[in-house]
Amino acid sequence: MASTPNIVIIGAGIVGTNLADELVTRGWNTITVLDQGPLNMPGGSTSHAPGLVFQTNPSKTMASFAKYTVEKFLSLTEDGVSCFDQVGGLEVATTEARLADLKRKLGYAASWGISGKILSSAECKELYPLLNEEDILGGLHVPTDGLARAARAVQLLIKRTEAAGVQYLGNTTVTGIEQSDRRVTGVVTPDGVIPADIVVSCAGFWGAKIGEMIGMVVPLLPLAHQYVKTTPVPARTGHNELPDGASLPILRHQDRDLYYREHGDRYGIGSYAHRPMPVDLDDLGSYDPAGISDHNMPSRLDFTLEDFLPAWEDTKQLLPALRECEIEDGFNGIFSFTPDGGALVGESKELDNFFVAEAVWVTHSAGIARAVAELLTTGTSQIDLGECDIHRFEEVQLTPEYVSETSQQNFVEIYDVLHPLQPKLSPRNR
């Protein structure tokens, strides 16, 4: 049997562990996965991700990635419990423009093989009793959407791939990339050099720092995004398993830049309705693996209540039952945005056999990992990676100023109804 190349994957989050698993499936198991944090909670975006998976996307590529992620997480089980709660997804419209957009989205869903249905306001209320029916014009319901248990999936993937021979090294910081004749040869750590024929950076919002080690620009911007949990909601007492069970569909209120999920008898609320909050990784300070916990990790910044208060008022308008509870806990969680909102996948032009898979959301994680595994083992992906290609940007689009301005604009517009050919207002006339 021919030997397989030595692979080093940087990052043991939802992308890196999925990639290791996809490679093992294809017969490659000479793999080392590194993470600067502890393996049970690396402290990146996966560690705090709320896990909502809405599969429908105008892009066939991204929808295909999401469909595979759902399929894989449903099949990833232990003790009879999978890593995906298929509670369905509901997106509601409070404006005519949004309702028309949801009807277009249903067309995309049908084209990509995702079942869905446009609901009337009364049907939305029947499906989701907590809604204020008077504000709703209708909604899009996709029964196969739901909640990915990302942190649990990571642990099960580590367990499965370790059994196949994959080596995991937690609390291991990457300090450099070794090369010879423009070809990667190893990854430098405080404990020495790990030889590598291929290196894949799945480092999330630290990806740009890894890229700098080889002179590669990885055009992503770490941004903080607000997420809160409420005190118990009396109307949901006894409906779900504690602490994180859910039975109502995941919910999007895109006219107010909000999304919702249940955490047992509490609610989780995510908001894009605040100012962009770019994060300078140099300001995060030293990384102390020993101090990482659910409430203390590098990707979880202090909550700024004043930025969330308008979203809280909008929440109580949409879901009147939440007027009976309070905000119990909140944080500003770091994740990655790019100049066009897409993921960053492909091989470096600066260094042969150095690949990246960055700016990947949990929604698309297993799908993109499969595509990268196909790229490595066969030279091509069965799903077109053109819109994720790391090299799709012009030189001017790689400058720090451009990456920052356009990524922040993408944050602002993430739930806006945009024409596919709508020109950017920012930056213009520079």
C-alpha positions in Angstrom: 0.0 0.0 0.0 1.4 3.4 -1.0 2.2 5.8 1.8 0.1 8.9 2.3 1.6 12.4 2.8 2.2 13.9 6.2 -0.7 16.4 6.8 -0.6 19.1 9.4 -3.9 20.8 10.1 -3.8 24.1 12.1 -6.9 24.4 14.2 -9.0 21.8 16.0 -12.4 23.6 15.6 -15.3 22.5 13.5 -13.5 22.8 10.2 -10.1 21.2 11.1 -11.7 18.2 12.8 -14.1 17.7 9.9 -11.2 17.9 7.5 -9.3 15.3 9.4 -12.4 13.0 9.3 -12.9 13.5 5.6 -9.3 12.7 4.9 -9.4 9.5 7.0 -12.5 8.5 5.1 -10.4 8.7 1.9 -7.6 6.6 3.3 -5.2 9.4 4.5 -4.5 9.1 8.2 -0.9 10.4 8.6 -2.4 13.6 10.1 -1.5 15.9 13.0 -4.0 18.5 14.1 -2.7 21.4 16.2 -4.5 23.9 18.3 -3.3 26.6 20.6 -6.1 25.9 23.1 -7.2 22.8 25.0 -8.8 20.2 22.7 -12.0 20.0 24.9 -12.5 23.8 24.3 -10.1 25.4 21.9 -11.5 28.9 22.5 -12.2 29.8 18.9 -15.5 30.6 17.2 -16.7 27.0 17.3 -16.6 27.1 21.1 -19.3 29.7 21.4 -21.2 29.2 18.1 -25.0 29.1 18.7 -25.3 26.5 15.9 -28.2 27.8 13.8 -28.2 26.2 10.3 -30.3 27.8 7.6 -29.4 25.9 4.5 -31.0 28.0 1.8 -28.6 30.4 -0.1 -28.6 32.1 -3.4 -25.4 30.2 -4.1 -25.8 26.6 -5.1 -22.2 26.0 -3.8 -23.0 27.3 -0.3 -26.4 25.5 -0.1 -24.7 22.3 -1.1 -22.1 22.7 1.6 -24.9 23.3 4.2 -26.9 20.3 3.0 -24.0 18.0 3.5 -23.2 19.5 6.9 -26.8 18.7 8.0 -26.5 15.2 6.6 -23.2 14.5 8.3 -24.1 16.0 11.7 -27.3 13.9 11.7 -25.2 10.8 11.1 -22.6 11.7 13.8 -24.1 10.1 16.9 -23.2 8.8 20.3 -25.5 7.0 22.7 -28.3 7.4 20.2 -28.0 11.2 20.1 -26.9 13.0 16.9 -25.1 16.3 16.6 -28.0 18.0 14.8 -31.4 18.9 16.2 -33.6 19.1 13.2 -36.2 21.5 14.6 -36.7 23.3 11.3 -36.1 26.9 10.4 -38.6 29.8 10.2 -37.7 33.2 8.6 -40.5 35.8 9.1 -41.3 38.9 7.1 -42.6 42.2 8.6 -42.3 44.1 5.3 -43.5 43.5 1.8 -40.0 43.7 0.5 -38.9 40.9 2.9 -41.9 38.7 2.0 -41.0 39.0 -1.7 -37.4 38.1 -0.8 -38.6 35.0 1.1 -40.5 33.9 -2.0 -37.4 34.3 -4.1 -35.5 32.3 -1.5 -38.1 29.5 -1.7 -37.2 29.4 -5.4 -33.6 29.0 -4.6 -34.4 26.2 -2.1 -36.5 24.3 -4.7 -33.6 24.7 -7.2 -31.1 23.3 -4.8 -33.2 20.4 -3.6 -34.2 21.9 -0.2 -37.9 21.5 0.7 -39.7 24.6 2.0 -43.0 26.4 2.1 -44.2 30.0 2.3 -46.5 30.4 5.4 -49.3 32.9 6.1 -49.1 34.9 9.3 -51.6 32.6 10.9 -49.6 29.6 9.9 -46.4 31.2 11.3 -48.3 31.7 14.6 -49.5 28.1 14.6 -45.9 26.8 14.0 -44.4 29.3 16.5 -47.0 30.3 19.1 -44.8 33.0 20.7 -44.9 35.2 17.6 -46.8 38.5 17.6 -49.0 37.6 14.6 -50.1 41.2 14.1 -46.5 42.1 13.0 -46.0 39.2 10.6 -46.9 39.2 7.0 -45.7 35.6 6.4 -42.7 33.4 6.6 -40.5 30.8 5.0 -40.4 27.4 6.7 -37.7 24.8 5.9 -38.3 21.6 8.0 -34.8 20.3 7.5 -33.0 23.3 9.0 -32.0 23.2 12.7 -29.3 23.3 15.3 -25.8 22.0 14.9 -24.2 20.9 18.2 -20.8 22.1 17.0 -18.8 21.7 20.2 -20.1 18.1 20.7 -19.5 17.3 17.0 -15.8 18.4 17.4 -15.4 16.0 20.3 -16.9 13.1 18.5 -14.9 13.8 15.4 -11.7 13.9 17.5 -12.6 10.6 19.1 -13.4 8.9 15.8 -10.3 10.2 14.0 -7.9 9.5 16.9 -9.1 5.9 16.7 -8.0 5.9 13.0 -4.5 7.2 13.8 -4.9 11.0 13.7 -2.7 12.7 16.3 -4.1 15.8 18.1 -1.9 18.3 20.0 -3.7 20.8 22.1 -2.1 23.8 23.9 0.4 24.0 21.0 1.0 27.4 19.4 2.2 27.6 15.8 5.2 30.0 15.6 6.3 29.5 12.1 6.1 27.6 8.8 9.2 25.8 7.5 9.8 25.6 3.8 12.4 24.6 1.2 12.4 25.7 -2.5 9.0 27.3 -2.2 7.5 24.1 -0.8 6.2 23.6 2.8 8.2 21.2 4.9 7.0 21.6 8.4 5.2 23.6 11.1 7.2 25.2 13.9 6.0 25.0 17.5 7.6 25.7 20.9 8.2 21.9 21.2 9.9 21.6 17.8 9.2 21.2 14.1 6.4 18.9 12.9 7.3 17.6 9.4 4.7 18.2 6.8 4.2 17.5 3.1 0.9 19.5 3.2 -0.3 22.1 5.7 -3.9 23.3 5.9 -4.7 26.4 8.0 -8.2 26.1 9.6 -7.4 28.7 12.2 -10.6 30.7 11.9 -10.2 34.4 12.8 -6.5 33.7 13.5 -6.1 32.7 9.9 -4.6 36.0 8.8 -1.9 35.6 11.4 -1.0 32.2 10.1 -0.9 33.5 6.5 1.5 36.3 7.5 4.0 33.5 8.4 4.5 32.7 4.7 3.8 36.2 3.3 0.3 35.4 2.3 -2.6 37.8 2.7 -5.7 36.1 4.0 -8.4 38.7 3.5 -10.6 38.3 6.6 -11.5 40.7 9.4 -12.3 39.5 12.9 -15.6 41.1 14.0 -17.5 40.9 17.3 -21.2 39.8 17.1 -23.6 40.0 20.0 -25.3 37.0 21.6 -27.4 36.9 24.8 -29.2 34.3 26.8 -32.4 35.3 28.8 -33.6 34.3 32.1 -36.2 31.5 32.0 -39.3 32.3 29.8 -42.4 31.3 31.7 -44.2 30.3 28.5 -41.5 27.7 27.7 -41.2 26.1 31.2 -41.2 22.3 30.9 -41.2 22.2 27.1 -37.5 21.3 26.5 -34.7 19.3 28.0 -32.3 21.5 30.1 -30.0 23.2 29.6 -29.9 23.5 25.8 -32.9 21.5 24.4 -35.0 23.0 21.7 -38.3 22.2 20.0 -39.4 25.4 18.3 -37.8 26.1 14.9 -34.8 28.3 14.8 -36.1 31.8 13.9 -34.8 34.7 11.9 -36.2 38.3 12.1 -34.1 39.7 9.3 -36.0 43.0 9.1 -34.4 43.8 12.5 -31.1 41.8 12.0 -32.0 39.3 14.7 -32.1 35.5 15.1 -33.4 33.2 17.9 -33.0 29.7 19.3 -34.1 28.0 22.5 -31.8 26.9 25.3 -34.0 24.8 27.4 -36.5 27.2 29.0 -34.3 30.2 28.0 -33.8 32.1 24.8 -30.7 32.7 22.8 -30.7 35.9 20.7 -28.1 36.9 18.1 -27.9 40.4 16.8 -26.3 42.1 13.8 -28.2 45.2 14.6 -25.3 47.0 16.2 -22.3 48.9 14.9 -19.5 46.8 13.4 -16.9 46.0 16.1 -13.6 45.1 14.4 -11.1 43.2 16.6 -7.4 43.7 16.6 -6.0 40.2 17.6 -2.9 41.9 19.1 -5.2 43.5 21.6 -6.5 40.1 22.9 -3.4 39.7 25.0 -1.6 36.4 25.8 -3.4 33.1 25.2 -3.7 31.2 28.5 -5.1 27.7 27.8 -5.4 26.9 31.5 -7.9 29.8 31.9 -10.3 28.8 29.2 -13.9 28.1 30.2 -17.4 28.6 28.8 -17.4 32.2 29.9 -13.7 32.9 29.4 -12.2 32.3 26.0 -10.3 34.4 23.5 -13.3 34.5 21.1 -15.7 35.8 23.8 -15.3 39.5 24.6 -17.1 41.6 27.2 -20.8 42.3 26.4 -21.7 45.9 25.6 -25.3 46.2 26.8 -25.9 49.6 25.2 -25.3 48.1 21.7 -28.0 45.5 22.4 -30.8 47.5 23.9 -32.6 48.4 20.6 -32.5 44.7 19.6 -34.0 43.8 23.0 -36.9 46.1 22.4 -37.4 44.7 18.9 -37.3 41.2 20.4 -40.1 42.0 22.9 -42.2 43.4 20.1 -41.8 40.2 18.0 -42.0 37.7 20.9 -44.2 39.3 23.6 -43.6 36.3 26.0 -40.1 37.5 26.4 -41.4 40.7 28.2 -41.6 38.4 31.3 -37.9 37.7 31.4 -34.5 39.6 31.4 -31.1 39.4 29.8 -29.2 37.0 32.0 -25.9 36.7 30.1 -24.3 38.2 27.0 -21.1 38.4 25.1 -19.5 39.9 22.0 -18.3 36.8 20.1 -15.5 37.0 17.5 -15.9 35.5 14.1 -14.6 36.1 10.5 -15.9 38.4 7.8 -14.5 38.8 4.3 -14.7 41.5 1.6 -17.5 39.7 -0.2 -18.9 37.6 2.6 -17.6 34.3 1.2 -15.3 31.6 2.6 -11.6 31.5 1.8 -10.4 28.1 0.4 -7.5 27.0 -1.7 -3.7 26.7 -2.1 -1.3 29.6 -1.5 0.5 31.2 -4.4 3.4 31.9 -2.1 4.1 28.4 -0.9 3.3 25.1 -2.6 1.2 22.6 -0.6 0.1 25.3 1.9 -3.7 25.5 1.9 -6.3 27.5 3.7 -9.9 26.9 4.7 -10.9 30.1 6.6 -13.9 32.3 7.3 -16.1 29.1 7.3 -19.3 29.2 9.4 -20.6 26.1 11.2 -23.4 26.0 8.6 -21.0 25.1 5.8 -18.2 23.4 7.8 -18.5 19.7 6.9 -19.3 20.6 3.3 -16.2 22.7 2.9 -14.1 20.2 4.8 -15.2 17.5 2.3 -14.4 19.8 -0.7 -10.8 20.4 0.7 -10.3 16.7 1.3 -11.3 16.0 -2.3 -9.0 18.8 -3.5 -6.1 17.3 -1.6 -6.7 13.6 -2.4 -7.9 13.9 -6.0 -6.9 17.4 -7.2 -10.5 18.6 -7.6 -13.7 19.1 -5.7 -17.0 17.7 -6.8 -18.6 21.1 -5.9 -17.3 24.2 -7.7 -15.1 26.2 -5.4 -14.8 29.2 -7.6 -16.7 31.6 -5.4 -14.7 30.4 -2.3 -11.3 30.6 -4.1 -8.8 32.5 -2.0 -7.4 34.1 -5.1 -10.7 35.7 -6.4 -9.7 39.1 -5.2 -7.8 41.8 -7.1 -4.6 43.2 -5.6 -6.4 46.4 -4.3 -8.9 44.2 -2.5 -6.2 42.7 -0.4 -5.1 45.9 1.3 -5.9 46.1 5.0 -8.0 49.2 4.4 -10.2 47.6 1.8 -10.6 44.3 3.7 -11.6 46.3 6.8 -14.1 48.6 5.1 -15.8 46.1 2.9 -15.9 43.4 5.6 -17.6 45.8 8.0 -20.1 46.8 5.3 -20.9 43.1 4.8 -21.6 42.8 8.5 -24.0 45.8 8.3 -25.8 44.3 5.2 -25.8 40.7 6.2 -29.6 40.4 6.4 -30.5 43.3 4.0 -32.5 42.6 0.8 -29.9 43.3 -1.9 -30.1 43.0 -5.6 -27.5 40.5 -6.9 -25.9 43.2 -9.1 -26.4 46.0 -6.6 -23.2 48.1 -6.6 -21.4 48.8 -3.3 -21.8 52.2 -1.8 -18.6 51.7 0.2 -15.8 52.0 -0.9 -16.5 54.3 -3.9 -14.5 57.0 -5.7 -11.3 56.4 -3.8 
